[in-house]
Amino acid sequence: MSDDLTANYAGVYGTKVGFGRRPALLMIDFCQGYFDPACDLYSGVEDALASALRVRAAARAAGVPVILTNVVYHPSAIDGGRFYEKAAPLRHFLKGNPMGAWPEGLTPEPDELVISKQYPSAFFGTSLASTLTAMGIDSVLLTGLTTSGCIRASCVDAMSHGFRTTVVADACGDRHAAPHEANLFDMNAKYADVVGEDDVVAFLGGVAQPR
């Protein structure tokens, strides 16, 4: 087997499935903690948010539904389970903590759905899959944080629920380049099409959906 990663996977994984006909944009877990240098969640992912906001503008112009997710725990963390036990920074997502608030530049619009969750996937323990199905959605565009965590978990679950899944690489981020790039590579190989912002914006420019 080749020692070169791309050559090793070539012809085995990486089939492109393309965009669907009725997409929805998911903006996963953009919160203040990732952008505040005083917080241990800080990841230097300002470029990812800027990209996601541009994709959001294109989605809204096309009438594509926009759904945001956040992580919120009861003040006692009783609903945090093993995820809360394992990942110490999740304490910033206790209800009312300012680090769990939307970051500057991102405020949900009145017609945008917000889904609160307690675990990595936007689908696990939420109404997201049934909501998308009821809306006639056949595909999702994923943006958000972090690539190796909630993006990857949501990507696998989106595919498992039967949605064509696209990950917008420029609009995702992580605290280190290595897990970011490794997970983009693996998601593109097995679960989703990983594409750039320009490709998604161009696709959205040709989509017209009733709101």
Backbone as JSON Lines, residues from 0, in Angstrom:
{"i":0,"aa":"M","n":[0.84,-1.19,0.0],"ca":[0.0,0.0,0.0],"c":[0.88,1.24,0.0]}
{"i":1,"aa":"S","n":[0.42,2.27,-0.7],"ca":[1.2,3.49,-0.81],"c":[1.3,4.21,0.53]}
{"i":2,"aa":"D","n":[2.46,4.81,0.78],"ca":[2.63,5.63,1.98],"c":[2.01,7.01,1.81]}
{"i":3,"aa":"D","n":[1.7,7.4,0.57],"ca":[1.08,8.68,0.32],"c":[-0.41,8.58,0.62]}
{"i":4,"aa":"L","n":[-0.92,9.49,1.45],"ca":[-2.3,9.39,1.91],"c":[-3.3,9.44,0.76]}
{"i":5,"aa":"T","n":[-3.17,10.41,-0.11],"ca":[-4.11,10.56,-1.21],"c":[-4.07,9.34,-2.13]}
{"i":6,"aa":"A","n":[-2.88,8.88,-2.44],"ca":[-2.75,7.71,-3.31],"c":[-3.32,6.47,-2.65]}
{"i":7,"aa":"N","n":[-3.16,6.36,-1.33],"ca":[-3.65,5.21,-0.6],"c":[-5.17,5.11,-0.69]}
{"i":8,"aa":"Y","n":[-5.86,6.24,-0.66],"ca":[-7.32,6.26,-0.68],"c":[-7.91,6.3,-2.09]}
{"i":9,"aa":"A","n":[-7.1,6.71,-3.06],"ca":[-7.59,6.9,-4.42],"c":[-8.22,5.63,-4.98]}
{"i":10,"aa":"G","n":[-9.41,5.77,-5.56],"ca":[-10.09,4.63,-6.16],"c":[-10.79,3.73,-5.16]}
{"i":11,"aa":"V","n":[-10.65,4.03,-3.88],"ca":[-11.29,3.22,-2.83],"c":[-12.37,4.04,-2.14]}
{"i":12,"aa":"Y","n":[-11.99,5.22,-1.64],"ca":[-12.92,6.14,-0.99],"c":[-12.92,7.46,-1.75]}
{"i":13,"aa":"G","n":[-13.88,8.33,-1.38],"ca":[-13.89,9.67,-1.94],"c":[-14.89,9.89,-3.05]}
{"i":14,"aa":"T","n":[-15.85,8.98,-3.22],"ca":[-16.89,9.17,-4.23],"c":[-17.67,10.46,-3.94]}
{"i":15,"aa":"K","n":[-17.93,11.24,-4.96],"ca":[-18.7,12.47,-4.8],"c":[-20.19,12.17,-5.0]}
{"i":16,"aa":"V","n":[-21.01,12.69,-4.08],"ca":[-22.45,12.48,-4.19],"c":[-23.19,13.73,-4.66]}
{"i":17,"aa":"G","n":[-22.57,14.88,-4.55],"ca":[-23.16,16.11,-5.06],"c":[-24.17,16.74,-4.11]}
{"i":18,"aa":"F","n":[-24.63,17.91,-4.48],"ca":[-25.61,18.64,-3.69],"c":[-27.0,18.06,-3.92]}
{"i":19,"aa":"G","n":[-27.86,18.24,-2.93],"ca":[-29.24,17.81,-3.1],"c":[-30.08,18.89,-3.77]}
{"i":20,"aa":"R","n":[-31.38,18.62,-3.89],"ca":[-32.3,19.57,-4.52],"c":[-32.94,20.51,-3.51]}
{"i":21,"aa":"R","n":[-33.05,20.05,-2.27],"ca":[-33.7,20.85,-1.23],"c":[-32.78,20.92,-0.01]}
{"i":22,"aa":"P","n":[-31.78,21.8,-0.03],"ca":[-30.81,21.85,1.06],"c":[-31.28,22.71,2.23]}
{"i":23,"aa":"A","n":[-30.68,22.47,3.37],"ca":[-30.78,23.35,4.53],"c":[-29.36,23.62,5.01]}
{"i":24,"aa":"L","n":[-29.14,24.81,5.52],"ca":[-27.83,25.18,6.07],"c":[-27.86,25.0,7.57]}
{"i":25,"aa":"L","n":[-26.89,24.26,8.1],"ca":[-26.74,24.09,9.54],"c":[-25.51,24.88,10.0]}
{"i":26,"aa":"M","n":[-25.7,25.72,11.0],"ca":[-24.61,26.48,11.62],"c":[-24.46,25.93,13.04]}
{"i":27,"aa":"I","n":[-23.42,25.13,13.23],"ca":[-23.31,24.3,14.42],"c":[-22.4,24.94,15.48]}
{"i":28,"aa":"D","n":[-22.99,25.29,16.59],"ca":[-22.28,25.61,17.84],"c":[-21.32,26.79,17.77]}
{"i":29,"aa":"F","n":[-21.58,27.78,16.93],"ca":[-20.8,29.0,17.0],"c":[-21.17,29.71,18.31]}
{"i":30,"aa":"C","n":[-20.23,29.87,19.21],"ca":[-20.52,30.52,20.49],"c":[-19.32,31.36,20.92]}
{"i":31,"aa":"Q","n":[-19.57,32.27,21.84],"ca":[-18.58,33.26,22.22],"c":[-17.29,32.66,22.74]}
{"i":32,"aa":"G","n":[-17.36,31.55,23.45],"ca":[-16.17,30.96,24.05],"c":[-15.07,30.65,23.06]}
{"i":33,"aa":"Y","n":[-15.43,30.3,21.83],"ca":[-14.43,29.97,20.82],"c":[-13.71,31.21,20.3]}
{"i":34,"aa":"F","n":[-14.21,32.38,20.63],"ca":[-13.66,33.62,20.09],"c":[-13.08,34.54,21.17]}
{"i":35,"aa":"D","n":[-13.13,34.11,22.42],"ca":[-12.64,34.91,23.54],"c":[-11.3,34.34,24.0]}
{"i":36,"aa":"P","n":[-10.19,35.08,23.81],"ca":[-8.87,34.55,24.18],"c":[-8.74,34.21,25.67]}
{"i":37,"aa":"A","n":[-9.61,34.75,26.5],"ca":[-9.55,34.46,27.93],"c":[-10.22,33.14,28.28]}
{"i":38,"aa":"C","n":[-10.89,32.53,27.32],"ca":[-11.62,31.28,27.55],"c":[-10.8,30.1,27.04]}
{"i":39,"aa":"D","n":[-10.83,28.98,27.76],"ca":[-10.04,27.83,27.31],"c":[-10.65,27.15,26.08]}
{"i":40,"aa":"L","n":[-11.82,27.58,25.64],"ca":[-12.37,27.1,24.38],"c":[-11.8,27.85,23.18]}
{"i":41,"aa":"Y","n":[-11.13,28.96,23.42],"ca":[-10.66,29.82,22.33],"c":[-9.88,29.01,21.3]}
{"i":42,"aa":"S","n":[-10.23,29.21,20.03],"ca":[-9.64,28.39,18.97],"c":[-9.12,29.19,17.78]}
{"i":43,"aa":"G","n":[-9.24,30.51,17.8],"ca":[-8.76,31.3,16.68],"c":[-9.46,30.98,15.39]}
{"i":44,"aa":"V","n":[-10.77,30.87,15.45],"ca":[-11.55,30.42,14.28],"c":[-12.4,31.55,13.69]}
{"i":45,"aa":"E","n":[-11.9,32.76,13.79],"ca":[-12.64,33.91,13.26],"c":[-12.93,33.77,11.76]}
{"i":46,"aa":"D","n":[-11.97,33.23,11.02],"ca":[-12.16,33.07,9.57],"c":[-13.31,32.1,9.27]}
{"i":47,"aa":"A","n":[-13.47,31.08,10.11],"ca":[-14.55,30.11,9.89],"c":[-15.9,30.78,10.08]}
{"i":48,"aa":"L","n":[-16.03,31.63,11.09],"ca":[-17.29,32.33,11.31],"c":[-17.57,33.28,10.15]}
{"i":49,"aa":"A","n":[-16.55,34.01,9.71],"ca":[-16.74,34.94,8.6],"c":[-17.22,34.2,7.35]}
{"i":50,"aa":"S","n":[-16.64,33.04,7.09],"ca":[-17.05,32.23,5.94],"c":[-18.49,31.76,6.11]}
{"i":51,"aa":"A","n":[-18.82,31.27,7.3],"ca":[-20.17,30.77,7.55],"c":[-21.21,31.87,7.38]}
{"i":52,"aa":"L","n":[-20.88,33.1,7.78],"ca":[-21.81,34.21,7.63],"c":[-22.03,34.53,6.16]}
{"i":53,"aa":"R","n":[-21.0,34.4,5.35],"ca":[-21.18,34.62,3.91],"c":[-22.05,33.53,3.29]}
{"i":54,"aa":"V","n":[-21.84,32.3,3.72],"ca":[-22.67,31.2,3.23],"c":[-24.12,31.4,3.68]}
{"i":55,"aa":"R","n":[-24.28,31.83,4.92],"ca":[-25.63,32.1,5.42],"c":[-26.33,33.16,4.57]}
{"i":56,"aa":"A","n":[-25.63,34.23,4.23],"ca":[-26.22,35.28,3.4],"c":[-26.67,34.72,2.06]}
{"i":57,"aa":"A","n":[-25.85,33.86,1.47],"ca":[-26.21,33.24,0.19],"c":[-27.41,32.31,0.35]}
{"i":58,"aa":"A","n":[-27.44,31.57,1.46],"ca":[-28.56,30.67,1.7],"c":[-29.86,31.44,1.87]}
{"i":59,"aa":"R","n":[-29.81,32.52,2.64],"ca":[-31.01,33.31,2.86],"c":[-31.49,33.94,1.55]}
{"i":60,"aa":"A","n":[-30.56,34.4,0.74],"ca":[-30.94,34.99,-0.54],"c":[-31.64,33.97,-1.44]}
{"i":61,"aa":"A","n":[-31.26,32.69,-1.28],"ca":[-31.84,31.63,-2.1],"c":[-33.1,31.04,-1.47]}
{"i":62,"aa":"G","n":[-33.48,31.5,-0.29],"ca":[-34.64,30.93,0.38],"c":[-34.37,29.58,1.01]}
{"i":63,"aa":"V","n":[-33.1,29.27,1.24],"ca":[-32.72,28.0,1.86],"c":[-32.83,28.13,3.38]}
{"i":64,"aa":"P","n":[-33.49,27.21,4.05],"ca":[-33.64,27.31,5.51],"c":[-32.28,27.3,6.22]}
{"i":65,"aa":"V","n":[-32.19,28.1,7.27],"ca":[-31.0,28.18,8.1],"c":[-31.36,27.72,9.5]}
{"i":66,"aa":"I","n":[-30.61,26.77,10.02],"ca":[-30.83,26.22,11.36],"c":[-29.53,26.35,12.14]}
{"i":67,"aa":"L","n":[-29.63,26.93,13.33],"ca":[-28.46,27.08,14.2],"c":[-28.59,26.11,15.38]}
{"i":68,"aa":"T","n":[-27.45,25.64,15.86],"ca":[-27.47,24.83,17.07],"c":[-26.58,25.46,18.12]}
{"i":69,"aa":"N","n":[-26.92,25.19,19.37],"ca":[-26.04,25.55,20.48],"c":[-26.1,24.45,21.53]}
{"i":70,"aa":"V","n":[-25.16,24.49,22.43],"ca":[-25.11,23.53,23.53],"c":[-25.53,24.26,24.8]}
{"i":71,"aa":"V","n":[-26.54,23.73,25.48],"ca":[-27.04,24.34,26.7],"c":[-27.31,23.25,27.72]}
{"i":72,"aa":"Y","n":[-26.76,23.45,28.93],"ca":[-27.0,22.5,30.02],"c":[-27.76,23.15,31.16]}
{"i":73,"aa":"H","n":[-28.52,22.35,31.85],"ca":[-29.16,22.78,33.1],"c":[-28.06,23.29,34.04]}
{"i":74,"aa":"P","n":[-28.34,24.31,34.85],"ca":[-27.31,24.84,35.76],"c":[-26.64,23.79,36.64]}
{"i":75,"aa":"S","n":[-27.33,22.68,36.88],"ca":[-26.73,21.6,37.68],"c":[-25.96,20.61,36.84]}
{"i":76,"aa":"A","n":[-26.02,20.75,35.5],"ca":[-25.4,19.84,34.55],"c":[-25.98,18.43,34.61]}
{"i":77,"aa":"I","n":[-27.17,18.3,35.14],"ca":[-27.78,16.99,35.27],"c":[-28.02,16.33,33.92]}
{"i":78,"aa":"D","n":[-28.16,17.14,32.88],"ca":[-28.41,16.6,31.54],"c":[-27.14,16.48,30.71]}
{"i":79,"aa":"G","n":[-25.98,16.63,31.34],"ca":[-24.72,16.59,30.6],"c":[-24.17,15.21,30.33]}
{"i":80,"aa":"G","n":[-24.52,14.26,31.18],"ca":[-24.1,12.88,30.98],"c":[-22.59,12.7,30.9]}
{"i":81,"aa":"R","n":[-22.18,11.67,30.16],"ca":[-20.76,11.32,30.07],"c":[-19.97,12.33,29.24]}
{"i":82,"aa":"F","n":[-20.65,13.0,28.31],"ca":[-19.95,14.02,27.51],"c":[-19.47,15.15,28.42]}
{"i":83,"aa":"Y","n":[-20.35,15.63,29.28],"ca":[-19.99,16.69,30.22],"c":[-18.91,16.22,31.18]}
{"i":84,"aa":"E","n":[-18.99,14.97,31.58],"ca":[-18.0,14.39,32.49],"c":[-16.62,14.34,31.84]}
{"i":85,"aa":"K","n":[-16.58,14.05,30.56],"ca":[-15.31,13.86,29.86],"c":[-14.68,15.18,29.42]}
{"i":86,"aa":"A","n":[-15.48,16.1,28.9],"ca":[-14.94,17.32,28.29],"c":[-15.13,18.51,29.23]}
{"i":87,"aa":"A","n":[-14.07,18.87,29.94],"ca":[-14.15,19.92,30.96],"c":[-14.65,21.27,30.44]}
{"i":88,"aa":"P","n":[-14.28,21.72,29.22],"ca":[-14.75,23.03,28.76],"c":[-16.26,23.14,28.6]}
{"i":89,"aa":"L","n":[-16.96,22.03,28.64],"ca":[-18.41,22.1,28.51],"c":[-19.05,22.86,29.67]}
{"i":90,"aa":"R","n":[-18.3,23.13,30.72],"ca":[-18.85,23.92,31.83],"c":[-19.25,25.32,31.35]}
{"i":91,"aa":"H","n":[-18.67,25.76,30.26],"ca":[-19.02,27.08,29.73],"c":[-20.41,27.11,29.1]}
{"i":92,"aa":"F","n":[-21.01,25.93,28.93],"ca":[-22.32,25.87,28.3],"c":[-23.46,25.68,29.3]}
{"i":93,"aa":"L","n":[-23.15,25.83,30.59],"ca":[-24.22,25.86,31.57],"c":[-25.12,27.06,31.27]}
{"i":94,"aa":"K","n":[-26.4,26.88,31.39],"ca":[-27.36,27.92,31.03],"c":[-27.01,29.25,31.7]}
{"i":95,"aa":"G","n":[-26.92,30.31,30.91],"ca":[-26.62,31.63,31.43],"c":[-25.17,32.04,31.36]}
{"i":96,"aa":"N","n":[-24.27,31.11,31.06],"ca":[-22.86,31.45,30.96],"c":[-22.63,32.27,29.68]}
{"i":97,"aa":"P","n":[-22.0,33.44,29.78],"ca":[-21.82,34.28,28.59],"c":[-20.96,33.64,27.51]}
{"i":98,"aa":"M","n":[-20.12,32.67,27.86],"ca":[-19.3,32.01,26.85],"c":[-20.14,31.13,25.93]}
{"i":99,"aa":"G","n":[-21.34,30.79,26.35],"ca":[-22.22,30.0,25.51],"c":[-23.13,30.82,24.62]}
{"i":100,"aa":"A","n":[-23.01,32.15,24.72],"ca":[-23.86,33.04,23.91],"c":[-23.37,33.08,22.47]}
{"i":101,"aa":"W","n":[-24.21,33.6,21.58],"ca":[-23.81,33.75,20.19],"c":[-22.65,34.73,20.09]}
{"i":102,"aa":"P","n":[-21.7,34.49,19.21],"ca":[-20.57,35.41,19.07],"c":[-20.99,36.68,18.35]}
{"i":103,"aa":"E","n":[-20.16,37.69,18.46],"ca":[-20.43,38.95,17.78],"c":[-20.56,38.71,16.28]}
{"i":104,"aa":"G","n":[-21.59,39.26,15.69],"ca":[-21.82,39.11,14.26],"c":[-22.81,38.02,13.92]}
{"i":105,"aa":"L","n":[-23.17,37.2,14.89],"ca":[-24.12,36.12,14.63],"c":[-25.28,36.21,15.61]}
{"i":106,"aa":"T","n":[-26.42,36.62,15.1],"ca":[-27.66,36.64,15.88],"c":[-28.71,35.93,15.05]}
{"i":107,"aa":"P","n":[-29.37,34.92,15.62],"ca":[-30.4,34.22,14.86],"c":[-31.5,35.18,14.4]}
{"i":108,"aa":"E","n":[-31.89,35.04,13.14],"ca":[-32.99,35.82,12.62],"c":[-34.32,35.19,13.07]}
{"i":109,"aa":"P","n":[-35.39,35.97,13.08],"ca":[-36.67,35.44,13.57],"c":[-37.15,34.19,12.83]}
{"i":110,"aa":"D","n":[-36.78,34.05,11.55],"ca":[-37.23,32.89,10.79],"c":[-36.22,31.74,10.79]}
{"i":111,"aa":"E","n":[-35.18,31.85,11.6],"ca":[-34.17,30.79,11.69],"c":[-34.41,29.96,12.96]}
{"i":112,"aa":"L","n":[-34.43,28.66,12.78],"ca":[-34.66,27.75,13.89],"c":[-33.38,27.57,14.7]}
{"i":113,"aa":"V","n":[-33.51,27.58,16.03],"ca":[-32.4,27.28,16.93],"c":[-32.7,25.97,17.64]}
{"i":114,"aa":"I","n":[-31.79,25.03,17.54],"ca":[-31.93,23.74,18.22],"c":[-30.84,23.63,19.28]}
{"i":115,"aa":"S","n":[-31.25,23.46,20.52],"ca":[-30.29,23.29,21.61],"c":[-30.05,21.8,21.84]}
{"i":116,"aa":"K","n":[-28.8,21.48,22.12],"ca":[-28.41,20.08,22.27],"c":[-27.48,19.91,23.46]}
{"i":117,"aa":"Q","n":[-27.24,18.67,23.84],"ca":[-26.34,18.37,24.95],"c":[-25.18,17.47,24.56]}
{"i":118,"aa":"Y","n":[-25.22,16.96,23.34],"ca":[-24.19,16.02,22.9],"c":[-23.6,16.5,21.57]}
{"i":119,"aa":"P","n":[-22.54,15.85,21.07],"ca":[-21.85,16.38,19.89],"c":[-22.72,16.53,18.65]}
{"i":120,"aa":"S","n":[-23.49,15.52,18.31],"ca":[-24.27,15.57,17.08],"c":[-25.47,16.49,17.2]}
{"i":121,"aa":"A","n":[-25.72,17.25,16.15],"ca":[-26.93,18.08,16.09],"c":[-28.18,17.22,16.0]}
{"i":122,"aa":"F","n":[-28.04,15.95,15.68],"ca":[-29.18,15.06,15.52],"c":[-29.49,14.25,16.76]}
{"i":123,"aa":"F","n":[-28.48,13.97,17.57],"ca":[-28.68,13.06,18.7],"c":[-29.56,13.72,19.77]}
{"i":124,"aa":"G","n":[-30.69,13.09,20.09],"ca":[-31.56,13.58,21.14],"c":[-32.29,14.86,20.81]}
{"i":125,"aa":"T","n":[-32.35,15.24,19.53],"ca":[-33.05,16.45,19.11],"c":[-34.1,16.11,18.06]}
{"i":126,"aa":"S","n":[-34.89,17.12,17.69],"ca":[-35.92,16.94,16.67],"c":[-35.42,17.26,15.27]}
{"i":127,"aa":"L","n":[-34.11,17.45,15.1],"ca":[-33.6,17.95,13.83],"c":[-33.96,17.07,12.64]}
{"i":128,"aa":"A","n":[-33.72,15.76,12.74],"ca":[-33.98,14.88,11.59],"c":[-35.44,14.91,11.18]}
{"i":129,"aa":"S","n":[-36.35,14.81,12.15],"ca":[-37.77,14.81,11.81],"c":[-38.21,16.17,11.29]}
{"i":130,"aa":"T","n":[-37.63,17.24,11.8],"ca":[-37.96,18.58,11.31],"c":[-37.54,18.75,9.86]}
{"i":131,"aa":"L","n":[-36.32,18.34,9.54],"ca":[-35.84,18.43,8.17],"c":[-36.7,17.59,7.22]}
{"i":132,"aa":"T","n":[-37.04,16.39,7.64],"ca":[-37.87,15.52,6.81],"c":[-39.24,16.14,6.57]}
{"i":133,"aa":"A","n":[-39.84,16.7,7.62],"ca":[-41.15,17.32,7.47],"c":[-41.1,18.53,6.55]}
{"i":134,"aa":"M","n":[-39.95,19.19,6.49],"ca":[-39.77,20.35,5.6],"c":[-39.48,19.95,4.16]}
{"i":135,"aa":"G","n":[-39.28,18.67,3.92],"ca":[-38.96,18.21,2.57],"c":[-37.5,18.38,2.21]}
{"i":136,"aa":"I","n":[-36.66,18.54,3.22],"ca":[-35.22,18.72,2.99],"c":[-34.57,17.38,2.65]}
{"i":137,"aa":"D","n":[-33.7,17.4,1.62],"ca":[-33.02,16.16,1.25],"c":[-31.51,16.22,1.47]}
{"i":138,"aa":"S","n":[-31.01,17.38,1.9],"ca":[-29.55,17.54,2.01],"c":[-29.23,18.65,3.01]}
{"i":139,"aa":"V","n":[-28.03,18.57,3.58],"ca":[-27.61,19.58,4.54],"c":[-26.22,20.09,4.18]}
{"i":140,"aa":"L","n":[-26.01,21.37,4.45],"ca":[-24.71,22.02,4.32],"c":[-24.24,22.32,5.73]}
{"i":141,"aa":"L","n":[-23.1,21.77,6.11],"ca":[-22.63,21.9,7.48],"c":[-21.54,22.96,7.6]}
{"i":142,"aa":"T","n":[-21.73,23.86,8.56],"ca":[-20.71,24.83,8.96],"c":[-20.65,24.8,10.48]}
{"i":143,"aa":"G","n":[-19.54,25.25,11.06],"ca":[-19.51,25.37,12.51],"c":[-18.27,24.84,13.17]}
{"i":144,"aa":"L","n":[-18.43,24.54,14.46],"ca":[-17.31,24.2,15.34],"c":[-17.69,23.02,16.23]}
{"i":145,"aa":"T","n":[-16.74,22.16,16.55],"ca":[-15.42,22.1,15.93],"c":[-15.39,20.95,14.92]}
{"i":146,"aa":"T","n":[-14.47,21.03,13.98],"ca":[-14.44,20.05,12.9],"c":[-14.33,18.62,13.39]}
{"i":147,"aa":"S","n":[-13.46,18.41,14.38],"ca":[-13.21,17.06,14.87],"c":[-14.25,16.59,15.87]}
{"i":148,"aa":"G","n":[-15.12,17.5,16.32],"ca":[-16.1,17.15,17.33],"c":[-17.51,17.17,16.79]}
{"i":149,"aa":"C","n":[-18.18,18.3,16.99],"ca":[-19.61,18.37,16.66],"c":[-19.88,18.37,15.16]}
{"i":150,"aa":"I","n":[-18.95,18.87,14.35],"ca":[-19.13,18.79,12.91],"c":[-19.06,17.34,12.45]}
{"i":151,"aa":"R","n":[-18.03,16.65,12.88],"ca":[-17.89,15.25,12.46],"c":[-19.08,14.41,12.93]}
{"i":152,"aa":"A","n":[-19.47,14.58,14.2],"ca":[-20.59,13.8,14.73],"c":[-21.87,14.1,13.97]}
{"i":153,"aa":"S","n":[-22.11,15.36,13.67],"ca":[-23.31,15.75,12.93],"c":[-23.26,15.25,11.49]}
{"i":154,"aa":"C","n":[-22.07,15.25,10.91],"ca":[-21.88,14.76,9.55],"c":[-22.24,13.29,9.45]}
{"i":155,"aa":"V","n":[-21.72,12.49,10.35],"ca":[-22.0,11.05,10.31],"c":[-23.49,10.79,10.52]}
{"i":156,"aa":"D","n":[-24.1,11.51,11.45],"ca":[-25.52,11.3,11.71],"c":[-26.38,11.81,10.56]}
{"i":157,"aa":"A","n":[-26.0,12.92,9.93],"ca":[-26.76,13.41,8.78],"c":[-26.78,12.36,7.68]}
{"i":158,"aa":"M","n":[-25.62,11.82,7.37],"ca":[-25.54,10.77,6.36],"c":[-26.35,9.55,6.78]}
{"i":159,"aa":"S","n":[-26.28,9.19,8.05],"ca":[-26.99,8.01,8.54],"c":[-28.5,8.19,8.47]}
{"i":160,"aa":"H","n":[-28.97,9.43,8.58],"ca":[-30.39,9.72,8.47],"c":[-30.85,9.87,7.02]}
{"i":161,"aa":"G","n":[-29.93,9.73,6.07],"ca":[-30.31,9.73,4.67],"c":[-30.2,11.06,3.96]}
{"i":162,"aa":"F","n":[-29.57,12.05,4.58],"ca":[-29.4,13.35,3.94],"c":[-28.08,13.4,3.18]}
{"i":163,"aa":"R","n":[-28.12,13.89,1.96],"ca":[-26.87,14.2,1.27],"c":[-26.16,15.26,2.1]}
{"i":164,"aa":"T","n":[-24.9,15.05,2.37],"ca":[-24.21,15.9,3.34],"c":[-23.0,16.57,2.7]}
{"i":165,"aa":"T","n":[-22.94,17.88,2.86],"ca":[-21.81,18.67,2.39],"c":[-21.21,19.42,3.56]}
{"i":166,"aa":"V","n":[-19.92,19.32,3.73],"ca":[-19.2,20.07,4.76],"c":[-18.47,21.21,4.09]}
{"i":167,"aa":"V","n":[-18.71,22.43,4.55],"ca":[-18.06,23.61,3.98],"c":[-16.75,23.83,4.73]}
{"i":168,"aa":"A","n":[-15.66,23.42,4.13],"ca":[-14.37,23.4,4.83],"c":[-13.97,24.75,5.39]}
{"i":169,"aa":"D","n":[-14.15,25.82,4.6],"ca":[-13.74,27.15,5.03],"c":[-14.57,27.66,6.19]}
{"i":170,"aa":"A","n":[-15.77,27.12,6.36],"ca":[-16.7,27.59,7.37],"c":[-16.73,26.69,8.6]}
{"i":171,"aa":"C","n":[-15.71,25.85,8.74],"ca":[-15.54,25.0,9.91],"c":[-14.17,25.28,10.53]}
{"i":172,"aa":"G","n":[-14.03,25.01,11.8],"ca":[-12.74,25.27,12.44],"c":[-12.51,24.38,13.65]}
{"i":173,"aa":"D","n":[-11.26,24.35,14.08],"ca":[-10.86,23.53,15.22],"c":[-9.73,24.25,15.93]}
{"i":174,"aa":"R","n":[-9.35,23.77,17.1],"ca":[-8.32,24.47,17.87],"c":[-6.91,24.18,17.35]}
{"i":175,"aa":"H","n":[-6.77,23.2,16.47],"ca":[-5.46,22.88,15.89],"c":[-5.68,22.39,14.46]}
{"i":176,"aa":"A","n":[-4.73,22.7,13.59],"ca":[-4.87,22.35,12.18],"c":[-4.88,20.84,11.95]}
{"i":177,"aa":"A","n":[-4.16,20.08,12.77],"ca":[-4.03,18.65,12.51],"c":[-5.37,17.92,12.61]}
{"i":178,"aa":"P","n":[-6.13,18.03,13.7],"ca":[-7.43,17.37,13.72],"c":[-8.41,17.96,12.72]}
{"i":179,"aa":"H","n":[-8.3,19.24,12.47],"ca":[-9.17,19.88,11.46],"c":[-8.97,19.22,10.1]}
{"i":180,"aa":"E","n":[-7.74,19.16,9.65],"ca":[-7.46,18.61,8.32],"c":[-7.72,17.12,8.26]}
{"i":181,"aa":"A","n":[-7.36,16.39,9.32],"ca":[-7.57,14.94,9.33],"c":[-9.05,14.6,9.25]}
{"i":182,"aa":"N","n":[-9.87,15.33,9.96],"ca":[-11.29,15.03,9.95],"c":[-11.97,15.47,8.67]}
{"i":183,"aa":"L","n":[-11.53,16.59,8.09],"ca":[-12.05,16.96,6.77],"c":[-11.73,15.86,5.76]}
{"i":184,"aa":"F","n":[-10.51,15.37,5.8],"ca":[-10.11,14.31,4.86],"c":[-10.99,13.08,5.04]}
{"i":185,"aa":"D","n":[-11.18,12.67,6.29],"ca":[-11.92,11.43,6.54],"c":[-13.41,11.58,6.23]}
{"i":186,"aa":"M","n":[-13.98,12.73,6.56],"ca":[-15.39,12.95,6.21],"c":[-15.59,12.93,4.7]}
{"i":187,"aa":"N","n":[-14.67,13.55,3.97],"ca":[-14.76,13.56,2.52],"c":[-14.59,12.16,1.94]}
{"i":188,"aa":"A","n":[-13.8,11.34,2.6],"ca":[-13.57,9.98,2.11],"c":[-14.8,9.1,2.26]}
{"i":189,"aa":"K","n":[-15.54,9.26,3.38],"ca":[-16.54,8.25,3.73],"c":[-17.96,8.75,3.92]}
{"i":190,"aa":"Y","n":[-18.15,10.01,4.32],"ca":[-19.46,10.41,4.79],"c":[-20.1,11.59,4.07]}
{"i":191,"aa":"A","n":[-19.29,12.43,3.44],"ca":[-19.81,13.68,2.9],"c":[-18.91,14.17,1.78]}
{"i":192,"aa":"D","n":[-19.4,15.17,1.07],"ca":[-18.53,15.92,0.16],"c":[-18.0,17.13,0.94]}
{"i":193,"aa":"V","n":[-16.71,17.28,0.99],"ca":[-16.1,18.44,1.63],"c":[-15.71,19.42,0.52]}
{"i":194,"aa":"V","n":[-16.28,20.62,0.57],"ca":[-16.07,21.58,-0.5],"c":[-15.71,22.94,0.1]}
{"i":195,"aa":"G","n":[-15.28,23.84,-0.76],"ca":[-14.92,25.18,-0.34],"c":[-16.11,26.13,-0.35]}
{"i":196,"aa":"E","n":[-15.94,27.26,0.31],"ca":[-16.99,28.27,0.37],"c":[-17.46,28.71,-1.03]}
{"i":197,"aa":"D","n":[-16.53,28.95,-1.92],"ca":[-16.9,29.44,-3.25],"c":[-17.83,28.48,-3.97]}
{"i":198,"aa":"D","n":[-17.56,27.18,-3.83],"ca":[-18.4,26.18,-4.49],"c":[-19.81,26.19,-3.92]}
{"i":199,"aa":"V","n":[-19.92,26.33,-2.61],"ca":[-21.24,26.33,-1.98],"c":[-22.01,27.59,-2.34]}
{"i":200,"aa":"V","n":[-21.35,28.73,-2.31],"ca":[-22.02,29.98,-2.67],"c":[-22.49,29.94,-4.12]}
{"i":201,"aa":"A","n":[-21.67,29.38,-5.0],"ca":[-22.07,29.25,-6.4],"c":[-23.28,28.34,-6.54]}
{"i":202,"aa":"F","n":[-23.28,27.24,-5.8],"ca":[-24.43,26.33,-5.81],"c":[-25.68,27.04,-5.32]}
{"i":203,"aa":"L","n":[-25.57,27.75,-4.21],"ca":[-26.72,28.45,-3.66],"c":[-27.24,29.53,-4.59]}
{"i":204,"aa":"G","n":[-26.33,30.09,-5.4],"ca":[-26.77,31.1,-6.35],"c":[-27.71,30.57,-7.41]}
{"i":205,"aa":"G","n":[-27.72,29.24,-7.58],"ca":[-28.62,28.63,-8.55],"c":[-29.83,27.96,-7.93]}
{"i":206,"aa":"V","n":[-29.98,28.14,-6.61],"ca":[-31.09,27.53,-5.9],"c":[-32.14,28.58,-5.61]}
{"i":207,"aa":"A","n":[-33.38,28.24,-5.81],"ca":[-34.48,29.14,-5.45],"c":[-35.57,28.31,-4.78]}
{"i":208,"aa":"Q","n":[-35.74,28.52,-3.48],"ca":[-36.73,27.77,-2.73],"c":[-37.72,28.74,-2.09]}
{"i":209,"aa":"P","n":[-38.98,28.36,-2.02],"ca":[-39.96,29.19,-1.31],"c":[-39.69,29.14,0.18]}
{"i":210,"aa":"R","n":[-39.79,30.26,0.85],"ca":[-39.58,30.29,2.29],"c":[-40.9,30.07,3.01]}
